Amino acid sequence: MTRRRNVKIIATLGPSSDSPEMIRALWEAGADVFRLNMSHLDHPGLKRLHGAIRQVEAEVGRPIGILADLQGPKLRIGEMHDGAAMLENGDAFRLDMKKEPGTRERAPMPHPEIFDALMEGDALLLDDGKIRLRVTKKGKEFVDTEVLVGGRLTNRKGVSCPDTILPLKALTEKDRRDFDAALDLGVDWIALSFVQRPDDIAEARKIAQGRAAILGKIEKPQALNHLEEILEISDAIMVARGDLGVELPLEQVPGWQKRLTRAARRAGKPVVVATQMLESMISSPTPTRAEVSDVATAVFEGADAIMLSAESAAGQFPVEAVHMMSRVSQSVEADPTYPGIIYAQRTEPEATGADAISAAAHSVADTLNAAAIACWTNSGSTGLRAARERPLIPILVLTPIRETARRLTLVWGLHCVLTADAKDLDDMVERACGIALEESLAQPGERIVITAGVPLGTPGATNMLRIAFVDR
C-alpha cells in the first residue's frame, strides 16, 4: 500500500487497540508508527505488543515503526486527609516531607530535590496546573507558599515547577529497565520524557548506542532555553503540547509549536506534534471543527508526524480517529494554498555535499516535472535530507537495512522499500525505476531523479544524482 499523503500518523496502542486485528485495522486506516506508552505497560505487555506489530508488518509487507515512550520522573504530592482539601485564593499553604495526610494548611511532598531547587517567588503548579502556588519561604524540608489560584486538591496530584531547573535526570530506574527491555526487543524509536537539558539526550544516546533513534519530548520550559543544543543531539523532537501547556501560559503554546516545527525542519530533524489532536473522538465518532483545524495547522506547518494518544489507545473509535486524521491530512495536502505555505518555510541547504545534492534533486525534479525522487540509503541520512526539502512529489527510499526503513516511517514524505543493495550504478538506476513503477509512484515514460552515495553503501556520502526514464 502506498500512502497518498506526506505527513505520517502515530497511533498509541492501549486497551482499545492492542489486538493484532486492531493493529492491522489501524495500519490500514493510516497509522505509520505505533506508540507504546511505558507509563501503562509492563515488560510482558511490551513484548506482546511488539510481537503483534511485527506480525502485522510481515502480513502487509511494509515497514512499520515502533516508538517506546518512557514515563520519566513523576512528581506528586502524597495522600490528603479524607481524600481532598479545598484551597482558597490567598491562603498560606505548606508543602513538606512529613508523612501525615494533607489538610487545607499543608500537604506532604516526598521529593527533597524539589525543596533544594525552589527559590522564593518561584511558581508551583498542582493537578495539571489547575492549582497555582507561589513560594514565599523555603527551608530544607519545606516550602511555604501563597495560593494564587485555588481549587480542590485530591490525593497524589502531580507537581510541576515551571520556573525551576530540577536536579533530576530524565531517566529514572524504571525508565532504564524499560529502555533496556525496549532495546532488547528492537524498537525503532525511544521517546524521552522530562527533557530539561542536552545532557538528558546525551545520556539516552549513550545507552542506546545506535540500536534505536532518540526522540526528545519538548514538554518543559527549561528545554526551550536549550532548544538548539537539544535538536543537535536528538534524532527527532516531539511538541508535547499537553505538559508544555501546563507549565507555559496556554496562549504561548501555538507559537512555540510553530517555532519548534520550523527549528526542526531547519535542522533536518523530524518533528512530531502531539496531544489532544482529536480528543473528542475518545467518545464521539466525529471530531469538533476546532480539532480538525488543529490537525490541519500541524500539516500546513510541515510537521513530519501527528500523533493520537488516548483517541486510539482508550477511545471508543480508534480506527475512525486514525481514518479521520488521514482524511484531514490528505485534504490539506491537496489544498491549493499548501504548496505555497510549505515552500515559504524552505530552508537554505547547508554547505555539505549531501544537502547540495538533495537541493539539486528537488530543483531538477521540479524543472523536469519528474514523477518521484528515489534515494538509496543505508543510514537513512539521504532520506532525511530529501525530506527536509519538502518536495511535492513522492520520495522513494530504497535501503537494504530493515532498521533504517522502520525508523524512516516517522519522516515526512518518505515511502520506504526494503531491497538488496545495488551491485553497480546501472543496477541502481534499473532497480529504482522498477520499484517506482511497482509502487505506483511513476508510470512508464516518466522520469525520476535518483540520488545515492558513491562508492555504493557508504553511509552519509550522498554525492551522486541521476535522471532516468521509467520503462515498462
N, C-alpha and C positions, 0 to 999 in steps of 0.2 A: 504493500500500500504506500502510495506517495502522498504526503500531506500537501494540501493546496494552501498553505499559509507558511509564513516565515517565523512568527513568534511561537515559542514552544509552551506546552502546558505541563505543569507539575501537579499531580494529584496525590494527596495524602491518603494513605490507607489506614483503615480503622474498623470498628465493629460493623459498619455498613458496607464495607468493601474489601474484606480480607479473604475471600474465597477465590480460587483460580478462575472460576466462571465470571465473577465480578471484575477481577483484574483484567481479564480479556475484554469484557464489555467496556470497561473504562478506556482501554487502549484503542478499541475500535471507535469509541466516541471521540477520541482525540488526544488522550494522555500520552505524553512522550517520555516522561520521567515519573517515577513513583517515589514519594517521600515516606520514610519510615521514622515516625516520631518516637525517639527513645525515652521521652517523658512517660510514655504509656506502654512500652514494650519491654518484656524480659528477653533473655537471650534465646530461649526456645522459640518464642514468638517471632523474633527477628529472623532466626534461621528458617522457620516455616514460610514466612512471607517472602524472604529472599528466594527460596526454592520455587515458590509459586510463580513469582515474576519470571524467573529464568525458564520455567516450564512454558509460560505463555510466549516468551521470546523465541523459544525453539519452535513452537507451533506456528507463529506468524512469520518467522524467518526475517525479522527485522531487529536491529539492536535496540534495547530498552535500557534507559538509565535508572540507577537506584541511588537515592540520596538518603543517607542516615543522618538525622538531625539530633545532635546531642543536647541534653537537657540544660547543662550549665548550672551555675550556683543558683539556689533558690533561697532567697532571704525572706523569712516570715516571722511574725510575732508569735507568741505562744498562745496558750488557752486563756479564754476570758471567763470570769465568774458568771454563771448562768448562761454561758454561751455568747453573750454580747453585752455591749455598753454603748450608750449614746453620748457622743462628744459634741459639745456645742461650740459655736464660734466664740473665740476669746478665752476659752478655758485654758488653764495650765494643765499640761499632760506630760507625765514622765515615762520614759522607756528605760528599763533596767535589766540587770542579769538575774534578778530574783526569780524563783520558780513558782511563787504563788500566782494563782489565776488573776487576770487583769480586772480592773474596775474602771470607772469613768475618770479616775485620777492617774492611773498608771497601767502599764502592761508589760509583760516580760518580752524581751527581745534577745534570744540567746546567740548573739553574733558580736563577740567582742571586737572583731575587726571593724565593725561599723562605728563603735564608740571611739576607737582610735582615730578614725579618718574624719569624722564630722567636725565642723567648726561652727562657732556661733554665727547665726544668720543663714546657715545652710537650710535648704528645704528637705523635708522628708515626706514621702507620699505613701499612703497606705491604701490597700484594696484597689489596685489598678488606678491610683490617682484620685479616687473618689474622696478621700480624706487628705487634707494638706496641712502639714505642720511646719513651724519654723523654729529652729534651735535657738534657745535663749541662754542656755548654760550647759556646760558639759563637764563630766567627771570621768574617772577611769572606767566605771561600770554603769554609767547612766548618762542620759541627756534629758534636760528639761526643755519642753517645747511650748509654744503657743499654738492653739488650734486656729488656723486661718479659715479652713473650710471643714466644718464638722460633718458628722454622719454616724450611722450605726456601725460600730466596729465589732466584727464577729471573730471566732476562733481562726487562728493560723492564716491570717490575711497577709498578702505579700507586701514587702517593703522595698521602696525604690529611693535612691539618693541621687537626684539629677545633677546636683551641684558638686558632687564629690567623686574623686577617683578612689575607688575602694582597693585596698591591698589584697585583692582576691585574684587568683588565676582563673582563666576562663574554663579550665578543665578541673573538675572535681574527681575524687576517686571513682565515683560511679561512672563519670564520663570516660575515664581512662579504661575501665573494664569494657564499657560499651564500644569504645573506639577500637580496642583490640579485637573484640568479637566481630565487629563490622569488617575490619580489615581481613580477618581470617576467612570470612565468607567471600570477600571480593567485591564489596560495594564500590561504586564508581565515584561518589562524592561524599564528603563528610562536611556537614554544616556545623559551624562552631558558634555557640551562643555566648552572650555576655562578653563580647569583644570590647575592650577598652583601649588597647594599645597594640602596636605592631608585634610586640613580643608574644602576645597571645597566639597570633597566627604562626609565628616562627616556631613556637613550642609544638603546635599541631603538625606542622610540616616535618619537624624532626621525628615525630612518632610515625607519621605516615610513610616517610621515606619513599615517596613516589608511588606507593601502592594504591592511593586514592587521591583525588584532587580535593583541595580545601576551599570551602565557601565560607567567607566571613559574613556573619549576620550583623548588619548595622542596626542596632536597637538601643544603643546607649549614646547619650550626647557626647560623652568623652571620646567615642570613636570618631565623631565628626571632626574633632580637633586634630586627628591624625589620619585623615582620610587618604591622602596621597601615599603615605607610607604603608597603610593597610592595603590599599589597592595594589601597590607594587609587589607585595609579598603574597597576596591571595591569588588563587586561581579564578575566583569569581566572588561577587558580593550579593547579598540579599538586602533589599529595603524592607526591613521587618517593621511594618508600619504600626502594628499593634503595640509592641513595647515602646517603640520610638514615640508614639503618640501619648503614652503615659508620662514619659519623662520630659518631653518637649511640649510647649503650648501647641494645641491641636492645629491651630491655624498655620503653623510653620511646617507641618509635615508635607503638604503638597509641594511646596517649594523645594524642600530637601529631596523629595522623590525625584524631581526633575534634575536637580544638581547631581545627585548620585548616579542617575541613569546616564547623564552626559559625561560625567567624570569617568565612569566605567568604559563607555564607548571610546573616549579619547585614549584610555589605557589599553584598549583592545581586550578587555576582560568582560566575560558575561555578567549580566546583572539580572536578578530576579526581583519582581515586585510581588509582595505577599501580604496577606491578612485581610479578611473581611471583604474580599472582592465580590462575592455573590452570597453574602451572609444570609440573606432572607431565604435562599434556596435550601437552607438546612431544614426548613419546614414548609416551604412553598415550591410548587413545580415551576414557577416563573420568578425571575428577579425583579427588583424595582428598577425604574428608569434610571435612577441615580447610580445604581450599581453597574448597569450596562455602560453608562458614561464613564465610570471609574475604570472599568476594564478597557474601554476604548482609549482613554487617555494614556494608559500604560503602553498600548500597542502603537498609538501615534508617536509616542516618545521614543520608540525603538527599543523597548526592553527586550532582552533575549527570551525571557520566560515569565509567565504569570502563574501564580500558584493558588490552588484551592486547599484549604485546611479542613475545618470541621464540615464544610459543604460535602466533601467526598468521603471523609473519614467517619462521620457520625450522623450525617444528614439523612433525610428520608428519600432524597432524589440525587444520589451521587452521579449516576450516568447522565441524567438530564443536566446537571450542573456542568460537567465536562463538555457535553454537547453544546450547551449554551455558550460557554466560554469560547469554544472553537468557532461557532457561528458568528459571534461578535467580532472575533479576530479576523476572520475571512472577510467580513463586511467592511471593516476598517481598511484592510489592505487593498480592497477593491475600490475604495473611495477615491474620487479624482484629486482630492487635496493631499492624499497620503504621500505620493512621491515627492511633492514639494517640501512637505514637513520633514521627511526623512533626509532629503538632500541638504536642507538648510542646516542640519546638525552635523554634516560631514566634517571630519577632522582631517587635517593635512597629514599625509603619511610621514612616518618617522624616517630618519636618514639611515635606513637599513635596506639591504637587498631584498629581503622578504616583503617589506612594506612597499618598496618601489614596484616589485613585480605584481603584488596584489592590486595596487592602484592602477597599474598599467592594464591588468586583465579586465578590471571594471571599465576602464576607458575604451579599450579595444572592443569589448563585448557590446557596449553602447553604440559605438560607431558602426559596427558590422551588424547590429541587431541580432547578435548571437542568441541561440536558444538557451545556453547554460554555460556556467563556468565549472570546469572539473579540476579538482585539486587532489594530487597524490600526496599522501602524508603518512608518516609513521608516528610522530609525536603528537600530531594534531595542530601544531602551530600554524601550518599553512592554511588550514581551515579557519582558524581563529582570525588570521589576518584578512582572509577573504570576507568573513562575516563583518569585520569592522568597517569595511567599505559600504556595507548595506546595499549591494546591487539589487535591482528589482527583477532579476531573473534567477532561476534556481542555481544553487551551489551544490554540486555533486562532490562529495568527499569520498575518495577511494583509499582504503587502508587495509593492510594485511594484519593489523593488530586489533583484536576484538575489543580490548580495553579502551583503545582510542576511540573506536566507533561508539562505544557506550557513553563515554564521557562527553562526546560532542553532541549527543542528543539534547543537551541543555542549551545549545548555542543557536542563535538566530539564523534562520535560513538554510542550515546545513542538512542535506539529505545524505546520510552516511550509508555506505555499502561496503561490506567486508569482502575483500577479494585478494587473491595471491599477489605478491609484489611483481611489478613488471620486470621482464627479463632484460629489455633494452628499450630504446626510445620508440622504435616502431611498435613494439608490443604495448607500450604505454599509451600511445595515441590510439591504436586499434581497439584496445580494451576499453578505454574511456569512451570512445564513440559507441561501442557496442552496448555498454552498460547504460549510457544516457538514453539509448534507443529502448532498451529493455525496461527501464524505469519510467518510460513515457515522459522524459524530460526534454527530448529532442525528437524530431521527425526526420526521415530520410531527406537529404538535400540541404538540411540546415547546418549551420556552423556552430561549433562550440570552441571555447577558449580553454586551454589546458595549461595548468601550472604544476611545477614539480621541482624537486631539488636534484641536481646532478653533481656527483655520482648518485644514482638512484639509491634510495634507502638511507641517505644521510640526514639525520634529524636536524631540523631547523635551518636547512640550507636551500630555501626556495630561491632559485636563480634562473629558472627557465620558463618561457612562455611559448606556447604553440597554438596555431589556429588550424582546425581540422574540419573537414566535411563529414557528416554522418551518412554512411552508405546503408543500403538495405541489408 
